[in-house]
Amino acid sequence: MKELLTHIAKALVDIPEKVEVKEIAGEKSTILELKVADSDRGKVIGKEGRIIKSIRTIISSASAKLDKRTTVEIVE
């Protein structure tokens, strides 16, 4: 899931070198913390949060096939 989120985020931002994804794994759930440049944060969130909601849906659907639960958080 980490690679999928990294790939999606790098495609959206202007400064792909600043994209960092930190994975915090548990038994059944995983938290992915996405960090991007300050100027790119709005591009990842989108209007009214539509883009980040779509990203969360994709990651959640992909992780459901692996019987895991994954959440995506944007950190500063």
Jmol script that loads the backbone (N, CA, C; Angstrom):
load data "model"
ATOM      1  N   MET A   1       0.815  -1.187   0.000  1.00  0.00           N
ATOM      2  CA  MET A   1       0.000   0.000   0.000  1.00  0.00           C
ATOM      3  C   MET A   1       0.865   1.260   0.000  1.00  0.00           C
ATOM      4  N   LYS A   2       1.999   1.177   0.661  1.00  0.00           N
ATOM      5  CA  LYS A   2       2.887   2.332   0.741  1.00  0.00           C
ATOM      6  C   LYS A   2       3.341   2.763  -0.653  1.00  0.00           C
ATOM      7  N   GLU A   3       3.690   1.799  -1.496  1.00  0.00           N
ATOM      8  CA  GLU A   3       4.147   2.113  -2.841  1.00  0.00           C
ATOM      9  C   GLU A   3       3.019   2.705  -3.683  1.00  0.00           C
ATOM     10  N   LEU A   4       1.813   2.186  -3.510  1.00  0.00           N
ATOM     11  CA  LEU A   4       0.659   2.700  -4.249  1.00  0.00           C
ATOM     12  C   LEU A   4       0.386   4.153  -3.884  1.00  0.00           C
ATOM     13  N   LEU A   5       0.390   4.457  -2.591  1.00  0.00           N
ATOM     14  CA  LEU A   5       0.151   5.830  -2.146  1.00  0.00           C
ATOM     15  C   LEU A   5       1.257   6.761  -2.628  1.00  0.00           C
ATOM     16  N   THR A   6       2.492   6.306  -2.577  1.00  0.00           N
ATOM     17  CA  THR A   6       3.617   7.121  -3.046  1.00  0.00           C
ATOM     18  C   THR A   6       3.473   7.431  -4.532  1.00  0.00           C
ATOM     19  N   HIS A   7       3.100   6.434  -5.307  1.00  0.00           N
ATOM     20  CA  HIS A   7       2.938   6.617  -6.750  1.00  0.00           C
ATOM     21  C   HIS A   7       1.822   7.617  -7.060  1.00  0.00           C
ATOM     22  N   ILE A   8       0.693   7.487  -6.376  1.00  0.00           N
ATOM     23  CA  ILE A   8      -0.433   8.396  -6.598  1.00  0.00           C
ATOM     24  C   ILE A   8      -0.054   9.825  -6.210  1.00  0.00           C
ATOM     25  N   ALA A   9       0.568   9.983  -5.044  1.00  0.00           N
ATOM     26  CA  ALA A   9       0.916  11.317  -4.552  1.00  0.00           C
ATOM     27  C   ALA A   9       1.936  11.998  -5.458  1.00  0.00           C
ATOM     28  N   LYS A  10       2.933  11.257  -5.929  1.00  0.00           N
ATOM     29  CA  LYS A  10       3.955  11.850  -6.802  1.00  0.00           C
ATOM     30  C   LYS A  10       3.363  12.314  -8.124  1.00  0.00           C
ATOM     31  N   ALA A  11       2.305  11.653  -8.575  1.00  0.00           N
ATOM     32  CA  ALA A  11       1.664  12.050  -9.823  1.00  0.00           C
ATOM     33  C   ALA A  11       0.868  13.344  -9.662  1.00  0.00           C
ATOM     34  N   LEU A  12       0.452  13.666  -8.441  1.00  0.00           N
ATOM     35  CA  LEU A  12      -0.388  14.835  -8.206  1.00  0.00           C
ATOM     36  C   LEU A  12       0.383  16.118  -7.913  1.00  0.00           C
ATOM     37  N   VAL A  13       1.555  16.014  -7.328  1.00  0.00           N
ATOM     38  CA  VAL A  13       2.254  17.195  -6.816  1.00  0.00           C
ATOM     39  C   VAL A  13       3.250  17.771  -7.814  1.00  0.00           C
ATOM     40  N   ASP A  14       3.693  19.004  -7.537  1.00  0.00           N
ATOM     41  CA  ASP A  14       4.702  19.671  -8.359  1.00  0.00           C
ATOM     42  C   ASP A  14       6.119  19.296  -7.939  1.00  0.00           C
ATOM     43  N   ILE A  15       6.305  18.958  -6.666  1.00  0.00           N
ATOM     44  CA  ILE A  15       7.630  18.625  -6.144  1.00  0.00           C
ATOM     45  C   ILE A  15       7.599  17.172  -5.648  1.00  0.00           C
ATOM     46  N   PRO A  16       7.746  16.196  -6.550  1.00  0.00           N
ATOM     47  CA  PRO A  16       7.633  14.792  -6.136  1.00  0.00           C
ATOM     48  C   PRO A  16       8.753  14.317  -5.208  1.00  0.00           C
ATOM     49  N   GLU A  17       9.876  15.046  -5.176  1.00  0.00           N
ATOM     50  CA  GLU A  17      10.977  14.651  -4.288  1.00  0.00           C
ATOM     51  C   GLU A  17      10.595  14.803  -2.818  1.00  0.00           C
ATOM     52  N   LYS A  18       9.633  15.674  -2.528  1.00  0.00           N
ATOM     53  CA  LYS A  18       9.238  15.950  -1.144  1.00  0.00           C
ATOM     54  C   LYS A  18       8.166  14.985  -0.620  1.00  0.00           C
ATOM     55  N   VAL A  19       7.714  14.067  -1.455  1.00  0.00           N
ATOM     56  CA  VAL A  19       6.677  13.121  -1.024  1.00  0.00           C
ATOM     57  C   VAL A  19       7.313  12.059  -0.133  1.00  0.00           C
ATOM     58  N   GLU A  20       6.765  11.920   1.073  1.00  0.00           N
ATOM     59  CA  GLU A  20       7.226  10.905   2.010  1.00  0.00           C
ATOM     60  C   GLU A  20       6.011  10.165   2.545  1.00  0.00           C
ATOM     61  N   VAL A  21       6.117   8.850   2.623  1.00  0.00           N
ATOM     62  CA  VAL A  21       5.046   8.038   3.176  1.00  0.00           C
ATOM     63  C   VAL A  21       5.634   7.197   4.294  1.00  0.00           C
ATOM     64  N   LYS A  22       5.055   7.331   5.477  1.00  0.00           N
ATOM     65  CA  LYS A  22       5.498   6.561   6.635  1.00  0.00           C
ATOM     66  C   LYS A  22       4.403   5.558   6.965  1.00  0.00           C
ATOM     67  N   GLU A  23       4.790   4.306   7.141  1.00  0.00           N
ATOM     68  CA  GLU A  23       3.829   3.243   7.396  1.00  0.00           C
ATOM     69  C   GLU A  23       3.914   2.816   8.854  1.00  0.00           C
ATOM     70  N   ILE A  24       2.767   2.853   9.531  1.00  0.00           N
ATOM     71  CA  ILE A  24       2.678   2.393  10.907  1.00  0.00           C
ATOM     72  C   ILE A  24       1.769   1.170  10.898  1.00  0.00           C
ATOM     73  N   ALA A  25       2.366  -0.006  11.064  1.00  0.00           N
ATOM     74  CA  ALA A  25       1.626  -1.252  10.908  1.00  0.00           C
ATOM     75  C   ALA A  25       1.168  -1.808  12.250  1.00  0.00           C
ATOM     76  N   GLY A  26      -0.029  -2.377  12.224  1.00  0.00           N
ATOM     77  CA  GLY A  26      -0.575  -3.096  13.359  1.00  0.00           C
ATOM     78  C   GLY A  26      -0.946  -4.493  12.896  1.00  0.00           C
ATOM     79  N   GLU A  27      -1.701  -5.227  13.726  1.00  0.00           N
ATOM     80  CA  GLU A  27      -2.082  -6.582  13.332  1.00  0.00           C
ATOM     81  C   GLU A  27      -3.065  -6.584  12.175  1.00  0.00           C
ATOM     82  N   LYS A  28      -4.150  -5.851  12.327  1.00  0.00           N
ATOM     83  CA  LYS A  28      -5.183  -5.828  11.291  1.00  0.00           C
ATOM     84  C   LYS A  28      -5.298  -4.491  10.581  1.00  0.00           C
ATOM     85  N   SER A  29      -4.692  -3.446  11.118  1.00  0.00           N
ATOM     86  CA  SER A  29      -4.821  -2.133  10.496  1.00  0.00           C
ATOM     87  C   SER A  29      -3.451  -1.491  10.310  1.00  0.00           C
ATOM     88  N   THR A  30      -3.398  -0.624   9.333  1.00  0.00           N
ATOM     89  CA  THR A  30      -2.174   0.098   9.007  1.00  0.00           C
ATOM     90  C   THR A  30      -2.525   1.560   8.795  1.00  0.00           C
ATOM     91  N   ILE A  31      -1.666   2.442   9.286  1.00  0.00           N
ATOM     92  CA  ILE A  31      -1.838   3.876   9.064  1.00  0.00           C
ATOM     93  C   ILE A  31      -0.711   4.334   8.147  1.00  0.00           C
ATOM     94  N   LEU A  32      -1.079   5.010   7.077  1.00  0.00           N
ATOM     95  CA  LEU A  32      -0.107   5.586   6.168  1.00  0.00           C
ATOM     96  C   LEU A  32      -0.118   7.095   6.351  1.00  0.00           C
ATOM     97  N   GLU A  33       1.015   7.641   6.748  1.00  0.00           N
ATOM     98  CA  GLU A  33       1.134   9.081   6.942  1.00  0.00           C
ATOM     99  C   GLU A  33       1.801   9.682   5.710  1.00  0.00           C
ATOM    100  N   LEU A  34       1.083  10.563   5.038  1.00  0.00           N
ATOM    101  CA  LEU A  34       1.559  11.198   3.810  1.00  0.00           C
ATOM    102  C   LEU A  34       2.066  12.598   4.124  1.00  0.00           C
ATOM    103  N   LYS A  35       3.292  12.868   3.715  1.00  0.00           N
ATOM    104  CA  LYS A  35       3.879  14.189   3.918  1.00  0.00           C
ATOM    105  C   LYS A  35       4.317  14.726   2.565  1.00  0.00           C
ATOM    106  N   VAL A  36       3.839  15.928   2.235  1.00  0.00           N
ATOM    107  CA  VAL A  36       4.204  16.585   0.977  1.00  0.00           C
ATOM    108  C   VAL A  36       4.679  18.002   1.287  1.00  0.00           C
ATOM    109  N   ALA A  37       5.206  18.676   0.284  1.00  0.00           N
ATOM    110  CA  ALA A  37       5.633  20.065   0.455  1.00  0.00           C
ATOM    111  C   ALA A  37       4.420  20.936   0.787  1.00  0.00           C
ATOM    112  N   ASP A  38       4.653  22.004   1.528  1.00  0.00           N
ATOM    113  CA  ASP A  38       3.560  22.900   1.931  1.00  0.00           C
ATOM    114  C   ASP A  38       2.781  23.425   0.729  1.00  0.00           C
ATOM    115  N   SER A  39       3.478  23.721  -0.339  1.00  0.00           N
ATOM    116  CA  SER A  39       2.803  24.271  -1.525  1.00  0.00           C
ATOM    117  C   SER A  39       1.959  23.227  -2.250  1.00  0.00           C
ATOM    118  N   ASP A  40       2.210  21.950  -2.008  1.00  0.00           N
ATOM    119  CA  ASP A  40       1.479  20.875  -2.687  1.00  0.00           C
ATOM    120  C   ASP A  40       0.343  20.285  -1.848  1.00  0.00           C
ATOM    121  N   ARG A  41       0.231  20.700  -0.617  1.00  0.00           N
ATOM    122  CA  ARG A  41      -0.781  20.102   0.265  1.00  0.00           C
ATOM    123  C   ARG A  41      -2.199  20.305  -0.283  1.00  0.00           C
ATOM    124  N   GLY A  42      -2.463  21.455  -0.846  1.00  0.00           N
ATOM    125  CA  GLY A  42      -3.786  21.732  -1.406  1.00  0.00           C
ATOM    126  C   GLY A  42      -4.100  20.864  -2.610  1.00  0.00           C
ATOM    127  N   LYS A  43      -3.074  20.514  -3.372  1.00  0.00           N
ATOM    128  CA  LYS A  43      -3.289  19.656  -4.537  1.00  0.00           C
ATOM    129  C   LYS A  43      -3.649  18.237  -4.127  1.00  0.00           C
ATOM    130  N   VAL A  44      -3.100  17.786  -3.017  1.00  0.00           N
ATOM    131  CA  VAL A  44      -3.400  16.437  -2.542  1.00  0.00           C
ATOM    132  C   VAL A  44      -4.776  16.393  -1.883  1.00  0.00           C
ATOM    133  N   ILE A  45      -5.156  17.473  -1.209  1.00  0.00           N
ATOM    134  CA  ILE A  45      -6.456  17.502  -0.542  1.00  0.00           C
ATOM    135  C   ILE A  45      -7.580  17.753  -1.543  1.00  0.00           C
ATOM    136  N   GLY A  46      -7.391  18.703  -2.436  1.00  0.00           N
ATOM    137  CA  GLY A  46      -8.404  19.001  -3.450  1.00  0.00           C
ATOM    138  C   GLY A  46      -9.525  19.870  -2.908  1.00  0.00           C
ATOM    139  N   LYS A  47     -10.410  20.282  -3.796  1.00  0.00           N
ATOM    140  CA  LYS A  47     -11.547  21.103  -3.391  1.00  0.00           C
ATOM    141  C   LYS A  47     -12.485  20.274  -2.525  1.00  0.00           C
ATOM    142  N   GLU A  48     -12.796  20.818  -1.364  1.00  0.00           N
ATOM    143  CA  GLU A  48     -13.680  20.167  -0.392  1.00  0.00           C
ATOM    144  C   GLU A  48     -13.204  18.760  -0.028  1.00  0.00           C
ATOM    145  N   GLY A  49     -11.905  18.487  -0.188  1.00  0.00           N
ATOM    146  CA  GLY A  49     -11.347  17.196   0.204  1.00  0.00           C
ATOM    147  C   GLY A  49     -11.657  16.056  -0.743  1.00  0.00           C
ATOM    148  N   ARG A  50     -12.022  16.367  -1.958  1.00  0.00           N
ATOM    149  CA  ARG A  50     -12.425  15.315  -2.903  1.00  0.00           C
ATOM    150  C   ARG A  50     -11.273  14.402  -3.305  1.00  0.00           C
ATOM    151  N   ILE A  51     -10.102  14.965  -3.535  1.00  0.00           N
ATOM    152  CA  ILE A  51      -8.978  14.148  -3.995  1.00  0.00           C
ATOM    153  C   ILE A  51      -8.500  13.215  -2.885  1.00  0.00           C
ATOM    154  N   ILE A  52      -8.339  13.725  -1.660  1.00  0.00           N
ATOM    155  CA  ILE A  52      -7.880  12.862  -0.568  1.00  0.00           C
ATOM    156  C   ILE A  52      -8.929  11.801  -0.253  1.00  0.00           C
ATOM    157  N   LYS A  53     -10.188  12.137  -0.415  1.00  0.00           N
ATOM    158  CA  LYS A  53     -11.244  11.145  -0.201  1.00  0.00           C
ATOM    159  C   LYS A  53     -11.136  10.031  -1.240  1.00  0.00           C
ATOM    160  N   SER A  54     -10.850  10.393  -2.476  1.00  0.00           N
ATOM    161  CA  SER A  54     -10.672   9.398  -3.533  1.00  0.00           C
ATOM    162  C   SER A  54      -9.443   8.532  -3.273  1.00  0.00           C
ATOM    163  N   ILE A  55      -8.360   9.157  -2.833  1.00  0.00           N
ATOM    164  CA  ILE A  55      -7.143   8.405  -2.515  1.00  0.00           C
ATOM    165  C   ILE A  55      -7.431   7.415  -1.391  1.00  0.00           C
ATOM    166  N   ARG A  56      -8.140   7.859  -0.365  1.00  0.00           N
ATOM    167  CA  ARG A  56      -8.481   6.963   0.753  1.00  0.00           C
ATOM    168  C   ARG A  56      -9.339   5.798   0.286  1.00  0.00           C
ATOM    169  N   THR A  57     -10.257   6.058  -0.636  1.00  0.00           N
ATOM    170  CA  THR A  57     -11.111   4.992  -1.167  1.00  0.00           C
ATOM    171  C   THR A  57     -10.283   3.967  -1.928  1.00  0.00           C
ATOM    172  N   ILE A  58      -9.354   4.422  -2.755  1.00  0.00           N
ATOM    173  CA  ILE A  58      -8.498   3.509  -3.524  1.00  0.00           C
ATOM    174  C   ILE A  58      -7.647   2.655  -2.593  1.00  0.00           C
ATOM    175  N   ILE A  59      -7.010   3.286  -1.617  1.00  0.00           N
ATOM    176  CA  ILE A  59      -6.143   2.563  -0.682  1.00  0.00           C
ATOM    177  C   ILE A  59      -6.964   1.575   0.152  1.00  0.00           C
ATOM    178  N   SER A  60      -8.130   2.012   0.595  1.00  0.00           N
ATOM    179  CA  SER A  60      -8.990   1.143   1.396  1.00  0.00           C
ATOM    180  C   SER A  60      -9.456  -0.069   0.597  1.00  0.00           C
ATOM    181  N   SER A  61      -9.824   0.144  -0.646  1.00  0.00           N
ATOM    182  CA  SER A  61     -10.274  -0.954  -1.499  1.00  0.00           C
ATOM    183  C   SER A  61      -9.141  -1.933  -1.794  1.00  0.00           C
ATOM    184  N   ALA A  62      -7.959  -1.413  -2.062  1.00  0.00           N
ATOM    185  CA  ALA A  62      -6.816  -2.279  -2.346  1.00  0.00           C
ATOM    186  C   ALA A  62      -6.407  -3.087  -1.116  1.00  0.00           C
ATOM    187  N   SER A  63      -6.486  -2.477   0.052  1.00  0.00           N
ATOM    188  CA  SER A  63      -6.093  -3.203   1.263  1.00  0.00           C
ATOM    189  C   SER A  63      -7.169  -4.195   1.704  1.00  0.00           C
ATOM    190  N   ALA A  64      -8.411  -3.978   1.300  1.00  0.00           N
ATOM    191  CA  ALA A  64      -9.485  -4.913   1.646  1.00  0.00           C
ATOM    192  C   ALA A  64      -9.248  -6.276   1.001  1.00  0.00           C
ATOM    193  N   LYS A  65      -8.623  -6.281  -0.162  1.00  0.00           N
ATOM    194  CA  LYS A  65      -8.296  -7.552  -0.805  1.00  0.00           C
ATOM    195  C   LYS A  65      -7.290  -8.357   0.008  1.00  0.00           C
ATOM    196  N   LEU A  66      -6.492  -7.673   0.815  1.00  0.00           N
ATOM    197  CA  LEU A  66      -5.492  -8.337   1.652  1.00  0.00           C
ATOM    198  C   LEU A  66      -6.005  -8.588   3.063  1.00  0.00           C
ATOM    199  N   ASP A  67      -7.313  -8.374   3.281  1.00  0.00           N
ATOM    200  CA  ASP A  67      -7.945  -8.526   4.605  1.00  0.00           C
ATOM    201  C   ASP A  67      -7.292  -7.642   5.656  1.00  0.00           C
ATOM    202  N   LYS A  68      -6.932  -6.440   5.263  1.00  0.00           N
ATOM    203  CA  LYS A  68      -6.373  -5.459   6.187  1.00  0.00           C
ATOM    204  C   LYS A  68      -7.178  -4.184   6.081  1.00  0.00           C
ATOM    205  N   ARG A  69      -6.982  -3.326   7.062  1.00  0.00           N
ATOM    206  CA  ARG A  69      -7.632  -2.017   7.051  1.00  0.00           C
ATOM    207  C   ARG A  69      -6.542  -0.974   7.039  1.00  0.00           C
ATOM    208  N   THR A  70      -6.606  -0.077   6.075  1.00  0.00           N
ATOM    209  CA  THR A  70      -5.580   0.953   5.924  1.00  0.00           C
ATOM    210  C   THR A  70      -6.242   2.321   5.897  1.00  0.00           C
ATOM    211  N   THR A  71      -5.666   3.244   6.658  1.00  0.00           N
ATOM    212  CA  THR A  71      -6.141   4.614   6.653  1.00  0.00           C
ATOM    213  C   THR A  71      -4.995   5.524   6.202  1.00  0.00           C
ATOM    214  N   VAL A  72      -5.370   6.628   5.572  1.00  0.00           N
ATOM    215  CA  VAL A  72      -4.389   7.592   5.072  1.00  0.00           C
ATOM    216  C   VAL A  72      -4.576   8.899   5.826  1.00  0.00           C
ATOM    217  N   GLU A  73      -3.485   9.435   6.348  1.00  0.00           N
ATOM    218  CA  GLU A  73      -3.505  10.713   7.043  1.00  0.00           C
ATOM    219  C   GLU A  73      -2.453  11.621   6.414  1.00  0.00           C
ATOM    220  N   ILE A  74      -2.781  12.904   6.339  1.00  0.00           N
ATOM    221  CA  ILE A  74      -1.813  13.879   5.835  1.00  0.00           C
ATOM    222  C   ILE A  74      -1.193  14.569   7.050  1.00  0.00           C
ATOM    223  N   VAL A  75       0.118  14.555   7.115  1.00  0.00           N
ATOM    224  CA  VAL A  75       0.823  15.192   8.220  1.00  0.00           C
ATOM    225  C   VAL A  75       1.579  16.405   7.714  1.00  0.00           C
ATOM    226  N   GLU A  76       1.848  17.338   8.606  1.00  0.00           N
ATOM    227  CA  GLU A  76       2.544  18.572   8.232  1.00  0.00           C
ATOM    228  C   GLU A  76       4.021  18.457   8.460  1.00  0.00           C
TER     229      GLU A  76
END
end "model"
wireframe off; spacefill off
backbone 0.3
color backbone group
